[in-house]
Structure formats: structure tokens, C-alpha cells
Amino acid sequence: MSTDLTRASTSVMLNIISIDVEDYFHPAEVSRDSGPSHWRDYRSRVDVGLNLIMNMLAETQTLGTFFILGWVAEQHPSLIRRIAEAGHEIGCHSYEHRLVYRLTPQQFKSDTVRAIRAIEDACGIRPRAYRAPSYSITTQSLWALDVLIECGFTHDSSIYPIRHDRYGIPGFSRHATAIKTAAGAIIEVPVATVRILDGVAPIGGGGYLRILPYRYTAAGIRRLNRDEGQPACIYTHPWELDTGQPRLATGLVSRMRTYAGLDTVATKLKRMLRDFRFAPLAQVHPLRSTTCKSEAV
């Protein structure tokens, strides 16, 4: 059951900058061949891209939302404390980066609780915003929203309203939406998309930011802000700014999805932070009393 939240004012438009804090061996295209039992065999490089991102945000006096992988919080608590001490919003990106629709509700809850504890132990902050690995809350796993609410989350950013071979719910609201379930309510904040002809095109970040020209992303953000009066939710990962990372993904498609355009992200992100205004997710979409229509999600 859902309803679009009130449109933001275009005169003071704040967009959302979000960072999914995971290492180069965590993406789905890599971890399917190298799971959690092998992660300690690799030399961590999460600090390489994270330092670049943190410096860019500091230079532009920008605060963002950092969705932390619980495993990273356990291995690098000082990095997580640094993020929190800089004033950024602390979110949760699961513990083991497992696709939600491949888990049972109990497995998902166990993973989520473990991640919350790891993040809270690292920085003293209990995360209230969640993002699933690879946007894996789909029509198969909408039950995950109930679990998140039970775990105390107030915001989620896991549903991508596009068609994709691994994720997405085509037709889902493209804008922040209050969703009411049997467990309570949660604010769903989809990653940015725009309408092109009769379809919906992604502009939110990740591989789309790496592979497509900067002017594509910038034009999409402007269209959202100006024409729809809506903020854009943008995301990236520390490993996407690390051009020296080992290339672990195998297969042409997996390697392209993971490594194409790595050398462009730092320049694009720096320019984006100067061209647009950004803030943490919960600041752009604060909790408020919202009436939900009775309709299935």
C-alpha cells in the first residue's frame, strides 16, 4: 500500500548522495565465484575509494548516506567511525551481501540483525536506513520490508523501478513512497530514474554512471529536479573509484558490468558534487505522518 510523498521545492532542491560501502570482492558479479569463506584471502582496498569519496564530500561540504556492509564494519571499524564522525548518515547494506530473493525470511532477518550489530559496534550508531545488495528486493521478496520494519528501519532504498535481468520492479513508484505493511510503515526511496518515451531509464549511478557520459546523468538529475519537482537518489561504491583493484570477475558480461568506466567515476563524481546539491537520505525524506492508500505493492 503506497502513496507518493509530497514533492520537494525545486528552488532548494536537495538530491541524495549514497555510498554502498563494500570491497572489490563483494559485488554480485564477483562474489558468486568467491563467497564469504574466501573474503579474508584478499587484501582489502575499501579504504582506497572511500578516502577519495570522503575527501570529495569534505571539499564540497556535502553530507551523504553510507550504506555499510556489516562484514566491512567488523573488519574496518575505524573507517566506519570516521564516516560517522564526519556527520554522514549511517545505513545498512546487509552483512554478507547476499541477494535477498535467494534467502528465506529467517535467513534475511539473521543477516540483517548481524549487520546492525556489527555497524553499531563499530560506530555506536544503529542504522535506520537499509539498501539490499544489488537492489534485490523484488516482487519475489517484498516480505523483506516487513522484516526491515521489525528490525527498526524507517527507510529503505532497495527497489529499483526498472527492468533488469537481476533486479527491479517495473511499474513501482519512481519517487519516495510511504509503504504500509502488516508490520508497520517504511519510506521507500528508489534510485533515480527518468521517463524516456514509453519507458523508464536509470540514471542513479553504479554502472550507469561509469559507462554513460556525464551529460546523461546530469541531464537526468535536472529533469527530475526541474520538470518533476523531485530529488534524485544517486549511488556509487568505493571500489568504483579504485582503478588499481584486482580484476576478479570472469566472463565478458560480468567484467564489463564490474570494470567498464572505472577510470571515469572520480571525475564525474567530483563534477556532480559541484553541479548539484546533495544531502543524506533521511534529511531529504524525513519521517512524517503520511496517509497510505490501500493498494497492493
Secondary structure, 3 states (H helix, E strand, C coil): CEEECCCCCHHHCCEEEEEEECCCCCCHHHHCCCCHHHHHHCCCCHHHHHHHHHHHHHHCCCCCEEEECHHHHHHCHHHHHHHHHCCCEEEECCCCCCCHHHCCHHHHHHHHHHHHHHHHHHHCCCCCEECCHHHCCCCCCCHHHHHHHHCCCCEECCCCCCCCCCCCCCCCCCCCEEEEECCEEEEECCCCEEEECCEEEECCECHHHHHCCHHHHHHHHHHHHHHCCCCCEEEECHHHHCCCCCCCCCCHHHHHHHHCCHHHHHHHHHHHHHHCCEECHHHHCCCCCCCCCCCCC
